């Protein structure tokens, strides 16, 4: 049975809360407490939201005031968000992984009057910089054994709520208009100072209304909320699923995702490409040797003959495919809980090779595209309209065109109002009434949008040739021995590449091939490992134009991470920071190349 969200379209995010409350769902949310999964019903959700909203009003928080949330994913995040929105205030999400100094910038720039923090660790961050902000109130989500008098506990707020509708609060919520600001989202950014993206209730609901309408969701649908809610993709998806009547299960720590998937058995799964890469790498790692390797490769070969059927939404019926499914494909699905019917990828380019691998194992991953400034979805593949290597057709609520220089331009009701208190940056973001995405791409004859790269990431060699690094990097990452790759060579004579190995797979390979090492530096410096990665790069070079070929390889002795500063909180590569960190190695690599002729690159 399909879930009907509401008789009318949502005008504001408060309409999404009311749709969830009126549905009388017994399991709007799930959360884990002391190893036991507990549920929050529609009535309990309203009680908690109304209690927090009442406290915010008691604090003097008014319509338009900014209230921050600094927390990992958990029910209290969404409850605080709904409460802030209910009274017409503005939610300012902050990534839980940010430092005190980074939090300070967001709190200062947004002039937030209050903040919800999840834990003592997050409280310490805020206390370090509180004096330099305009914070008047702090609320904790975790209960403290001996809480300071000036720190409120969200559990006490819940108690003051009511399961019965509060006419005064409902009137406040109904008074919020589509033009009112709902949230300021500070882009994590791969470079530069974060900008506060101003999104209205109307921006967000216009996108929520159409983004998932082509997917069949029923009242038994379950999704795991684990991507940071400070990111627009995760928040949008959670709003959309709540609106459609699905159950959200919260996973605060991404490293627990596999365990939570096995416990919850979700039916709907949204991930950034890095998560799909990890699932792929794990499948390859578990079948790297012996009979398992032979069976796995055979099954992938069989799957490759049925890709078109899978991408058309059909289940292959050949005897060989059924056997491959029983021996291999079903086990991959079981590793993700065994019940997922819908897979979506967003936040960064998935890569054609990876999307094709999933199709070979019988799974259609629907890649989409969008930005924080577009609320976020611009285009999305879905079972009725899917084309491999594209991000789908634009949603019906937006217009897309390609500028003369290849940049993707978009306009429509989901496009942001501007950057908070940054008029110059706002003006520069538009060409007339068209928002400049900063991405380069094209639209084919069937209306499908493809992304080539970020405009600012294009590499221009000293010979004047432009190289789009992301497609090349995605081809490299299709190899399970590579976790991340960064093509370099701007204003250089030729392109090279920095590779961060998938150390789990690499160490397995080294042991199996009797390569001894004491640490990772010793491992990546070993001649056989150097030759291994040079061979992988050479294979990718075969499919590149001569000016695109990577003539040198720099293998990094570290795993890239958010904590290390080389990945954004949404797991995108911070290539400028990575290049700065390894500047001396890069200079040496090019200097040595000038003095010693390199081996000829393998090209078409």
C-alpha positions as a printed NumPy array, in Angstrom:
array([[  0.   ,   0.   ,   0.   ],
       [  1.441,   3.353,  -0.999],
       [  1.486,   5.958,   1.711],
       [ -0.353,   9.174,   0.928],
       [  1.522,  12.023,   2.541],
       [ -1.319,  14.503,   2.718],
       [ -4.387,  15.661,   0.815],
       [ -2.598,  18.904,   0.005],
       [  0.947,  19.771,  -0.934],
       [  3.256,  20.85 ,   1.901],
       [  3.751,  24.619,   1.961],
       [  6.165,  24.655,   4.904],
       [  8.225,  22.129,   6.84 ],
       [  5.641,  22.408,   9.613],
       [  3.171,  20.727,   7.267],
       [  5.539,  17.742,   7.236],
       [  5.435,  17.533,  11.018],
       [  1.637,  17.755,  10.986],
       [  1.417,  15.057,   8.287],
       [  3.488,  12.737,  10.508],
       [  1.42 ,  13.533,  13.599],
       [ -1.925,  13.079,  11.854],
       [ -0.863,   9.726,  10.431],
       [ -0.906,   8.115,  13.919],
       [  2.123,   5.995,  13.027],
       [  3.45 ,   3.765,  15.812],
       [  7.015,   3.888,  14.495],
       [  7.942,   7.28 ,  13.119],
       [ 11.447,   6.889,  14.564],
       [ 13.656,   4.144,  15.958],
       [ 16.681,   4.591,  18.199],
       [ 19.01 ,   2.286,  20.102],
       [ 19.318,   2.517,  23.861],
       [ 21.494,   0.109,  25.846],
       [ 21.426,  -2.389,  22.993],
       [ 17.636,  -2.292,  22.595],
       [ 15.757,  -0.643,  19.743],
       [ 12.915,   1.619,  20.846],
       [ 10.312,   3.475,  18.852],
       [  8.779,   6.94 ,  18.876],
       [  5.166,   7.155,  17.736],
       [  3.391,  10.072,  16.066],
       [  1.803,  11.115,  19.352],
       [  5.097,  10.878,  21.234],
       [  6.838,  12.864,  18.493],
       [  4.351,  15.69 ,  18.929],
       [  4.724,  15.581,  22.711],
       [  8.498,  15.969,  22.466],
       [  8.42 ,  18.627,  19.768],
       [  5.792,  20.667,  21.579],
       [  7.749,  20.464,  24.836],
       [ 10.927,  21.774,  23.186],
       [  8.982,  24.471,  21.342],
       [  7.444,  25.682,  24.605],
       [ 10.884,  25.935,  26.191],
       [ 12.249,  27.878,  23.247],
       [  9.376,  30.326,  23.622],
       [ 10.104,  30.578,  27.342],
       [ 13.694,  31.484,  26.448],
       [ 12.371,  34.338,  24.361],
       [ 13.293,  32.812,  21.01 ],
       [ 11.322,  34.685,  18.385],
       [ 10.413,  34.191,  14.772],
       [ 13.548,  34.572,  12.65 ],
       [ 15.99 ,  33.963,  15.529],
       [ 18.742,  31.453,  14.803],
       [ 19.099,  28.298,  16.893],
       [ 21.999,  25.905,  16.234],
       [ 22.193,  22.107,  16.503],
       [ 25.591,  20.49 ,  17.128],
       [ 24.984,  16.758,  17.255],
       [ 25.343,  13.374,  15.659],
       [ 22.221,  11.842,  14.08 ],
       [ 19.662,  10.921,  16.737],
       [ 15.922,  11.553,  17.307],
       [ 16.67 ,  14.627,  19.409],
       [ 18.266,  16.259,  16.344],
       [ 15.06 ,  16.055,  14.332],
       [ 12.862,  16.868,  17.33 ],
       [ 14.861,  20.038,  18.044],
       [ 14.719,  20.925,  14.35 ],
       [ 10.922,  20.545,  14.195],
       [ 10.536,  22.58 ,  17.408],
       [ 12.684,  25.422,  16.065],
       [ 10.756,  25.466,  12.798],
       [  7.405,  25.219,  14.586],
       [  7.836,  28.625,  16.248],
       [  9.183,  30.264,  13.098],
       [ 12.827,  30.319,  14.185],
       [ 15.745,  29.311,  11.937],
       [ 17.759,  26.099,  12.342],
       [ 21.543,  26.332,  11.965],
       [ 23.041,  22.819,  11.696],
       [ 26.696,  22.31 ,  12.659],
       [ 28.668,  19.207,  11.739],
       [ 29.511,  17.182,  14.839],
       [ 33.026,  16.64 ,  13.475],
       [ 33.941,  20.345,  13.411],
       [ 36.502,  21.833,  15.787],
       [ 35.718,  24.515,  18.372],
       [ 37.147,  27.174,  16.082],
       [ 35.018,  26.033,  13.15 ],
       [ 31.922,  25.967,  15.371],
       [ 32.809,  29.447,  16.568],
       [ 32.676,  30.826,  13.034],
       [ 29.21 ,  29.388,  12.387],
       [ 27.82 ,  30.529,  15.746],
       [ 29.29 ,  34.007,  15.354],
       [ 28.301,  34.502,  11.734],
       [ 24.739,  33.235,  12.221],
       [ 24.39 ,  35.093,  15.551],
       [ 22.687,  32.048,  17.034],
       [ 20.957,  32.734,  20.364],
       [ 20.789,  29.097,  21.479],
       [ 22.365,  25.757,  20.662],
       [ 21.435,  22.11 ,  21.181],
       [ 24.467,  19.871,  21.779],
       [ 24.495,  16.099,  21.934],
       [ 27.187,  15.217,  24.451],
       [ 29.814,  16.414,  26.886],
       [ 32.385,  16.379,  24.076],
       [ 30.271,  18.783,  22.03 ],
       [ 29.507,  20.873,  25.125],
       [ 33.243,  21.319,  25.731],
       [ 33.648,  22.674,  22.195],
       [ 30.938,  25.26 ,  22.78 ],
       [ 32.153,  26.236,  26.245],
       [ 35.618,  26.997,  24.848],
       [ 34.259,  29.641,  22.505],
       [ 30.955,  30.63 ,  24.113],
       [ 32.253,  34.011,  25.31 ],
       [ 32.891,  35.111,  21.728],
       [ 29.363,  34.221,  20.555],
       [ 25.869,  35.559,  21.203],
       [ 24.686,  32.32 ,  22.786],
       [ 22.22 ,  32.818,  25.604],
       [ 21.093,  29.206,  26.091],
       [ 22.582,  25.72 ,  25.753],
       [ 20.536,  22.515,  25.801],
       [ 22.027,  19.044,  26.225],
       [ 20.666,  15.877,  24.626],
       [ 22.599,  13.493,  26.883],
       [ 21.708,  13.561,  30.566],
       [ 24.585,  14.823,  32.701],
       [ 25.124,  13.306,  36.178],
       [ 25.721,  16.741,  37.72 ],
       [ 24.519,  19.335,  35.174],
       [ 25.53 ,  23.006,  35.521],
       [ 22.662,  25.344,  36.319],
       [ 22.99 ,  27.178,  33.012],
       [ 22.691,  23.987,  30.911],
       [ 19.19 ,  22.712,  30.123],
       [ 18.399,  19.056,  29.441],
       [ 16.164,  18.221,  26.514],
       [ 14.569,  15.375,  28.487],
       [ 13.055,  17.911,  30.882],
       [ 11.615,  19.752,  27.89 ],
       [  9.915,  16.59 ,  26.643],
       [  8.041,  16.285,  29.935],
       [  6.427,  19.682,  29.465],
       [  4.958,  18.674,  26.105],
       [  1.568,  17.169,  25.412],
       [  0.303,  14.371,  23.176],
       [ -2.791,  16.491,  22.537],
       [ -2.47 ,  19.287,  20.023],
       [ -1.472,  22.646,  21.481],
       [ -3.641,  25.308,  19.768],
       [ -1.191,  28.117,  20.546],
       [  1.793,  26.258,  19.085],
       [ -0.209,  25.019,  16.114],
       [ -1.246,  28.602,  15.413],
       [  2.388,  29.707,  15.501],
       [  3.326,  26.903,  13.123],
       [  0.451,  27.717,  10.774],
       [  1.587,  31.332,  10.682],
       [  4.934,  30.392,   9.143],
       [  4.937,  31.091,   5.391],
       [  6.793,  29.519,   2.461],
       [  8.872,  32.701,   2.188],
       [ 10.122,  32.487,   5.788],
       [ 13.699,  31.33 ,   6.294],
       [ 13.82 ,  27.749,   7.564],
       [ 17.537,  27.135,   7.835],
       [ 21.045,  28.467,   7.328],
       [ 23.295,  25.67 ,   6.13 ],
       [ 26.985,  26.427,   6.206],
       [ 28.671,  24.624,   3.351],
       [ 31.558,  22.503,   4.589],
       [ 33.529,  23.548,   1.548],
       [ 36.592,  21.973,  -0.025],
       [ 38.251,  25.407,  -0.029],
       [ 37.597,  28.866,   1.331],
       [ 35.432,  30.274,   4.116],
       [ 32.079,  28.519,   4.718],
       [ 29.043,  30.361,   3.387],
       [ 25.632,  30.259,   5.072],
       [ 23.111,  29.111,   2.474],
       [ 19.697,  30.683,   3.158],
       [ 16.892,  28.23 ,   2.447],
       [ 13.225,  29.051,   2.949],
       [ 10.392,  26.699,   3.858],
       [  9.179,  27.038,   0.272],
       [ 12.598,  26.186,  -1.175],
       [ 12.712,  22.936,   0.778],
       [  9.095,  21.814,   0.421],
       [  9.06 ,  22.436,  -3.334],
       [ 11.895,  19.921,  -3.601],
       [ 10.561,  17.452,  -1.017],
       [  7.247,  17.322,  -2.847],
       [  8.743,  15.959,  -6.073],
       [ 12.114,  14.342,  -5.311],
       [ 10.858,  10.888,  -4.271],
       [  7.444,  10.84 ,  -5.946],
       [  8.585,   8.285,  -8.55 ],
       [  9.676,   5.758,  -5.903],
       [  7.195,   3.342,  -4.382],
       [  7.215,   3.674,  -0.616],
       [  4.8  ,   1.926,   1.693],
       [  3.91 ,   2.027,   5.366],
       [  6.481,  -0.701,   6.082],
       [  9.379,   1.258,   4.597],
       [ 12.411,   1.76 ,   6.849],
       [ 15.493,   3.899,   6.264],
       [ 18.606,   4.494,   8.372],
       [ 19.481,   8.102,   9.181],
       [ 23.278,   8.076,   9.351],
       [ 24.577,  10.657,   6.874],
       [ 25.201,  13.895,   8.839],
       [ 21.963,  15.822,   9.262],
       [ 24.008,  19.007,   9.032],
       [ 24.222,  18.166,   5.326],
       [ 21.276,  19.092,   3.112],
       [ 21.042,  15.677,   1.415],
       [ 20.502,  13.76 ,   4.645],
       [ 18.082,  16.311,   6.062],
       [ 16.103,  16.493,   2.835],
       [ 15.809,  12.714,   2.624],
       [ 14.683,  12.414,   6.244],
       [ 12.056,  15.135,   5.804],
       [ 10.82 ,  13.48 ,   2.604],
       [ 10.619,  10.031,   4.197],
       [  8.798,  11.327,   7.277],
       [  6.362,  13.053,   4.933],
       [  5.79 ,   9.794,   3.071],
       [  5.166,   7.852,   6.288],
       [  8.415,   5.87 ,   6.413],
       [ 10.231,   4.91 ,   9.608],
       [ 13.624,   6.457,  10.363],
       [ 16.177,   4.467,  12.381],
       [ 18.995,   6.633,  13.73 ],
       [ 22.642,   5.577,  13.576],
       [ 24.834,   8.204,  15.31 ],
       [ 28.169,   6.6  ,  14.386],
       [ 28.789,   5.756,  10.738],
       [ 31.17 ,   2.942,  11.713],
       [ 28.115,   1.174,  13.192],
       [ 26.238,   1.271,   9.888],
       [ 26.797,  -2.374,   8.938],
       [ 25.667,  -3.59 ,  12.353],
       [ 22.597,  -1.336,  12.292],
       [ 21.714,  -2.479,   8.773],
       [ 21.731,  -6.085,   9.935],
       [ 19.561,  -5.216,  12.949],
       [ 17.063,  -2.882,  11.256],
       [ 16.985,  -4.424,   7.769],
       [ 16.153,  -1.203,   5.903],
       [ 14.114,  -1.13 ,   2.707],
       [ 15.356,   2.276,   1.497],
       [ 19.031,   3.271,   1.38 ],
       [ 20.673,   6.585,   0.558],
       [ 24.454,   6.919,   0.582],
       [ 27.276,   9.055,  -0.71 ],
       [ 29.618,   7.358,  -3.214],
       [ 32.262,   6.657,  -0.573],
       [ 29.837,   4.353,   1.263],
       [ 29.066,   2.462,  -1.959],
       [ 32.809,   2.23 ,  -2.606],
       [ 33.37 ,   0.688,   0.835],
       [ 30.657,  -1.929,   0.266],
       [ 32.227,  -2.776,  -3.098],
       [ 35.724,  -2.948,  -1.598],
       [ 34.536,  -5.221,   1.2  ],
       [ 32.89 ,  -7.596,  -1.283],
       [ 36.122,  -7.719,  -3.305],
       [ 38.233,  -8.204,  -0.19 ],
       [ 36.175, -11.141,   1.088],
       [ 36.482, -12.893,  -2.281],
       [ 40.078, -11.986,  -3.159],
       [ 41.599, -15.479,  -3.127],
       [ 40.979, -19.122,  -3.894],
       [ 37.708, -20.671,  -5.003],
       [ 35.727, -17.68 ,  -3.708],
       [ 37.601, -15.448,  -6.121],
       [ 36.845, -17.723,  -9.068],
       [ 33.147, -17.997,  -8.203],
       [ 32.895, -14.238,  -7.618],
       [ 34.478, -13.396, -10.977],
       [ 32.24 , -15.921, -12.733],
       [ 29.145, -14.386, -11.119],
       [ 30.214, -10.862, -12.093],
       [ 30.668, -12.064, -15.661],
       [ 27.164, -13.519, -15.658],
       [ 25.794, -10.324, -14.148],
       [ 27.462,  -8.293, -16.867],
       [ 25.304, -10.065, -19.45 ],
       [ 22.131,  -8.917, -17.675],
       [ 22.946,  -5.296, -16.792],
       [ 20.323,  -3.86 , -19.147],
       [ 17.581,  -5.965, -17.547],
       [ 18.582,  -4.836, -14.053],
       [ 18.71 ,  -1.18 , -15.077],
       [ 15.259,  -1.573, -16.633],
       [ 13.971,  -2.67 , -13.239],
       [ 13.638,  -6.333, -14.161],
       [ 14.901,  -9.428, -12.352],
       [ 16.852, -11.683, -14.754],
       [ 15.426, -15.172, -15.173],
       [ 18.279, -17.107, -16.793],
       [ 19.502, -20.206, -14.995],
       [ 23.058, -18.858, -14.798],
       [ 21.915, -15.557, -13.25 ],
       [ 19.748, -17.348, -10.672],
       [ 22.745, -19.472,  -9.666],
       [ 25.017, -16.417,  -9.507],
       [ 22.391, -14.7  ,  -7.398],
       [ 22.157, -17.618,  -4.974],
       [ 25.938, -17.997,  -4.63 ],
       [ 27.08 , -14.348,  -4.673],
       [ 24.547, -11.57 ,  -5.235],
       [ 22.179, -12.58 ,  -2.446],
       [ 25.063, -12.527,   0.044],
       [ 25.928,  -8.957,  -0.913],
       [ 22.293,  -7.988,  -0.279],
       [ 22.278,  -9.883,   3.019],
       [ 25.328,  -7.887,   4.125],
       [ 23.121,  -4.79 ,   3.861],
       [ 20.211,  -6.311,   5.743],
       [ 18.649,  -8.22 ,   2.859],
       [ 15.53 ,  -6.065,   2.316],
       [ 16.657,  -2.919,   0.488],
       [ 14.484,  -2.241,  -2.546],
       [ 15.589,   1.306,  -3.351],
       [ 19.211,   2.506,  -3.566],
       [ 20.037,   6.182,  -4.098],
       [ 23.437,   7.851,  -4.4  ],
       [ 24.098,  11.564,  -4.039],
       [ 26.497,  14.148,  -2.677],
       [ 29.26 ,  13.488,  -5.233],
       [ 29.714,  11.665,  -8.57 ],
       [ 29.237,   7.906,  -8.193],
       [ 31.347,   6.911, -11.173],
       [ 30.093,   4.869, -14.114],
       [ 32.255,   1.833, -13.295],
       [ 30.91 ,   1.579,  -9.754],
       [ 27.285,   2.025, -10.854],
       [ 27.827,  -0.688, -13.461],
       [ 29.336,  -3.062, -10.879],
       [ 26.227,  -2.726,  -8.72 ],
       [ 24.064,  -3.426, -11.769],
       [ 26.137,  -6.551, -12.412],
       [ 25.266,  -7.834,  -8.929],
       [ 21.604,  -7.098,  -9.55 ],
       [ 21.248,  -3.726,  -7.799],
       [ 20.088,  -0.524,  -9.453],
       [ 21.715,   2.462,  -7.718],
       [ 19.782,   5.593,  -8.656],
       [ 22.309,   8.395,  -8.871],
       [ 21.149,  11.957,  -8.321],
       [ 22.64 ,  15.425,  -8.357],
       [ 22.167,  18.631,  -6.447],
       [ 23.719,  21.245,  -4.197],
       [ 22.94 ,  22.842,  -0.866],
       [ 21.873,  25.96 ,  -2.787],
       [ 19.254,  23.956,  -4.713],
       [ 17.54 ,  22.391,  -1.675],
       [ 19.188,  20.039,  -2.932],
       [ 17.949,  17.777,  -5.745],
       [ 18.28 ,  18.983,  -9.327],
       [ 18.141,  15.648, -11.146],
       [ 17.661,  12.   , -10.198],
       [ 17.573,   8.636, -11.923],
       [ 14.639,   6.413, -10.993],
       [ 13.267,   3.041, -12.122],
       [ 11.045,   4.616, -14.781],
       [ 13.807,   6.765, -16.259],
       [ 17.352,   5.522, -15.769],
       [ 20.502,   5.957, -17.817],
       [ 23.867,   4.647, -16.669],
       [ 26.571,   7.297, -16.382],
       [ 24.094,  10.145, -15.878],
       [ 22.465,  11.737, -12.841],
       [ 19.004,  11.4  , -14.368],
       [ 16.58 ,  13.903, -15.813],
       [ 15.994,  17.22 , -14.033],
       [ 13.094,  17.246, -11.573],
       [  9.844,  18.76 , -12.857],
       [ 10.165,  21.769, -10.511],
       [ 13.436,  23.071, -11.996],
       [ 14.807,  24.253, -15.321],
       [ 18.359,  23.372, -16.337],
       [ 20.501,  24.731, -19.149],
       [ 24.164,  24.563, -20.121],
       [ 26.128,  27.807, -20.402],
       [ 28.498,  28.487, -23.29 ],
       [ 31.47 ,  27.365, -21.172],
       [ 29.717,  24.126, -20.172],
       [ 28.619,  25.227, -16.689],
       [ 25.275,  23.869, -15.485],
       [ 22.743,  26.612, -14.722],
       [ 19.477,  26.023, -12.875],
       [ 16.425,  27.979, -11.757],
       [ 13.171,  27.189, -10.003],
       [ 11.383,  27.431,  -6.632],
       [ 13.967,  25.291,  -4.838],
       [ 16.86 ,  27.678,  -5.573],
       [ 18.205,  29.401,  -2.474],
       [ 17.614,  33.026,  -1.551],
       [ 21.312,  33.877,  -1.147],
       [ 24.271,  33.588,   1.209],
       [ 23.7  ,  34.912,   4.719],
       [ 25.058,  38.449,   4.924],
       [ 27.294,  37.946,   1.888],
       [ 25.733,  40.145,  -0.86 ],
       [ 28.762,  40.051,  -3.156],
       [ 29.006,  36.251,  -3.049],
       [ 25.249,  36.035,  -3.635],
       [ 25.439,  38.276,  -6.698],
       [ 28.342,  36.265,  -8.097],
       [ 26.355,  33.036,  -7.721],
       [ 23.791,  34.055, -10.331],
       [ 23.695,  34.819, -14.027],
       [ 20.496,  36.792, -14.274],
       [ 17.956,  34.56 , -12.508],
       [ 19.958,  31.393, -13.229],
       [ 22.036,  29.897, -10.399],
       [ 25.559,  28.967, -11.446],
       [ 26.22 ,  25.502, -10.031],
       [ 29.977,  25.542, -10.599],
       [ 29.672,  22.122, -12.23 ],
       [ 30.415,  21.328, -15.853],
       [ 28.189,  18.93 , -17.731],
       [ 25.746,  18.328, -20.55 ],
       [ 22.208,  17.204, -21.389],
       [ 21.744,  14.432, -23.964],
       [ 19.   ,  14.013, -26.559],
       [ 16.854,  12.087, -24.062],
       [ 17.058,  14.84 , -21.467],
       [ 19.498,  13.077, -19.115],
       [ 22.028,  15.249, -17.311],
       [ 25.685,  14.252, -17.026],
       [ 28.296,  15.853, -14.781],
       [ 31.847,  16.176, -16.06 ],
       [ 33.519,  17.854, -13.086],
       [ 33.607,  20.857, -10.792],
       [ 34.543,  23.894, -12.858],
       [ 37.147,  24.985, -10.304],
       [ 38.707,  21.498, -10.26 ],
       [ 39.478,  21.409, -13.972],
       [ 43.212,  21.053, -14.538],
       [ 44.874,  23.149, -17.238],
       [ 48.246,  21.792, -18.262],
       [ 51.098,  24.054, -19.319],
       [ 50.27 ,  22.968, -22.864],
       [ 46.812,  24.547, -22.555],
       [ 44.825,  21.31 , -22.39 ],
       [ 41.954,  20.965, -19.881],
       [ 41.65 ,  17.737, -17.864],
       [ 38.524,  16.822, -15.87 ],
       [ 39.93 ,  14.891, -12.889],
       [ 36.789,  13.335, -11.361],
       [ 35.974,  10.807, -14.12 ],
       [ 39.608,   9.657, -14.096],
       [ 39.634,   9.426, -10.303],
       [ 36.402,   7.417, -10.329],
       [ 37.921,   4.977, -12.825],
       [ 40.913,   4.522, -10.514],
       [ 38.677,   4.032,  -7.461],
       [ 36.859,   1.243,  -9.282],
       [ 39.922,  -0.823,  -8.347],
       [ 39.43 ,  -2.22 ,  -4.808],
       [ 43.056,  -1.421,  -3.937],
       [ 42.381,   2.326,  -4.194],
       [ 40.416,   4.25 ,  -1.569],
       [ 40.974,   7.741,  -2.97 ],
       [ 42.74 ,   9.281,  -5.938],
       [ 43.573,  12.888,  -6.739],
       [ 44.761,  13.816, -10.215],
       [ 47.215,  16.744, -10.209],
       [ 49.024,  18.723, -12.877],
       [ 47.563,  22.235, -13.035],
       [ 50.001,  24.439, -14.992],
       [ 52.358,  21.453, -15.2  ],
       [ 53.714,  19.734, -18.306],
       [ 51.773,  16.531, -17.608],
       [ 49.249,  14.985, -15.223],
       [ 50.168,  12.813, -12.253],
       [ 48.106,  11.209,  -9.507],
       [ 48.168,  10.88 ,  -5.725],
       [ 46.714,   7.58 ,  -4.532],
       [ 45.488,   6.745,  -1.031],
       [ 45.428,   2.943,  -0.888],
       [ 42.6  ,   0.881,   0.55 ],
       [ 44.955,  -0.385,   3.227],
       [ 42.861,  -3.364,   4.301],
       [ 42.928,  -4.797,   0.782],
       [ 46.528,  -3.753,   0.174],
       [ 47.818,  -5.379,   3.358],
       [ 45.932,  -8.572,   2.458],
       [ 47.511,  -8.48 ,  -1.008],
       [ 50.973,  -7.921,   0.471],
       [ 50.696, -10.864,   2.866],
       [ 49.311, -13.139,   0.171],
       [ 52.179, -12.144,  -2.149],
       [ 54.87 , -12.375,   0.552],
       [ 55.66 ,  -8.658,   0.661],
       [ 56.983,  -7.926,   4.143],
       [ 56.487,  -4.545,   5.819],
       [ 56.681,  -3.052,   9.297],
       [ 54.49 ,   0.002,   8.744],
       [ 52.492,   1.738,   6.047],
       [ 55.335,   3.958,   4.892],
       [ 57.463,   0.885,   4.337],
       [ 54.548,  -0.827,   2.605],
       [ 53.835,   1.923,   0.065],
       [ 57.556,   2.396,  -0.612],
       [ 58.126,  -1.273,  -1.49 ],
       [ 59.112,  -1.715,  -5.166],
       [ 56.422,  -4.358,  -5.746],
       [ 53.732,  -2.091,  -4.325],
       [ 54.998,   0.79 ,  -6.443],
       [ 54.857,  -1.455,  -9.503],
       [ 51.373,  -2.692,  -8.54 ],
       [ 49.884,   0.812,  -8.5  ],
       [ 51.793,   1.933, -11.568],
       [ 50.195,  -1.007, -13.36 ],
       [ 46.701,   0.03 , -12.205],
       [ 47.314,   3.57 , -13.437],
       [ 48.665,   2.285, -16.745],
       [ 45.445,   0.327, -17.312],
       [ 43.334,   3.443, -16.736],
       [ 45.649,   5.416, -19.015],
       [ 44.729,   3.062, -21.863],
       [ 41.282,   4.692, -22.037],
       [ 42.478,   8.289, -21.821],
       [ 43.584,  10.827, -24.388],
       [ 47.349,  11.293, -24.485],
       [ 47.221,  14.685, -22.733],
       [ 45.141,  13.16 , -19.889],
       [ 47.482,  10.278, -19.088],
       [ 49.044,  10.177, -15.638],
       [ 52.78 ,   9.798, -16.067],
       [ 53.752,   9.709, -12.383],
       [ 52.22 ,   8.098,  -9.292],
       [ 52.551,   9.252,  -5.675],
       [ 51.301,   6.631,  -3.187],
       [ 50.287,   8.163,   0.126],
       [ 51.072,   6.423,   3.441],
       [ 47.798,   7.486,   5.097],
       [ 44.074,   6.886,   4.94 ],
       [ 42.181,  10.052,   4.105],
       [ 39.636,  11.088,   6.712],
       [ 37.411,  13.839,   8.033],
       [ 39.439,  13.961,  11.246],
       [ 42.642,  14.344,   9.254],
       [ 41.201,  17.245,   7.283],
       [ 41.55 ,  15.574,   3.887],
       [ 37.83 ,  14.779,   3.523],
       [ 34.877,  17.08 ,   4.105],
       [ 32.208,  16.006,   6.638],
       [ 30.281,  14.67 ,   3.638],
       [ 33.31 ,  12.554,   2.627],
       [ 34.351,  14.593,  -0.398],
       [ 38.016,  14.958,  -1.23 ],
       [ 39.679,  18.193,  -0.084],
       [ 42.163,  18.176,  -2.934],
       [ 43.675,  21.598,  -2.18 ],
       [ 44.486,  20.59 ,   1.387],
       [ 45.866,  17.257,   0.192],
       [ 48.067,  18.993,  -2.38 ],
       [ 49.336,  21.439,   0.259],
       [ 50.133,  18.602,   2.689],
       [ 52.209,  16.76 ,   0.093],
       [ 53.59 ,  19.831,  -1.656],
       [ 57.25 ,  18.829,  -1.207],
       [ 56.603,  15.294,  -2.495],
       [ 54.739,  16.682,  -5.51 ],
       [ 57.529,  19.14 ,  -6.289],
       [ 60.095,  16.348,  -6.007],
       [ 58.002,  14.11 ,  -8.264],
       [ 57.867,  16.716, -11.037],
       [ 61.484,  17.745, -10.508],
       [ 62.66 ,  14.157, -10.863],
       [ 60.487,  13.756, -13.95 ],
       [ 62.212,  16.698, -15.587],
       [ 65.647,  15.156, -15.039],
       [ 64.809,  11.521, -15.808],
       [ 62.709,  10.576, -18.853],
       [ 59.569,   8.761, -17.747],
       [ 58.361,   5.544, -19.283],
       [ 55.916,   6.087, -22.149],
       [ 52.295,   6.162, -20.949],
       [ 49.874,   3.583, -22.255],
       [ 47.248,   5.367, -24.326],
       [ 44.644,   4.561, -26.862]])
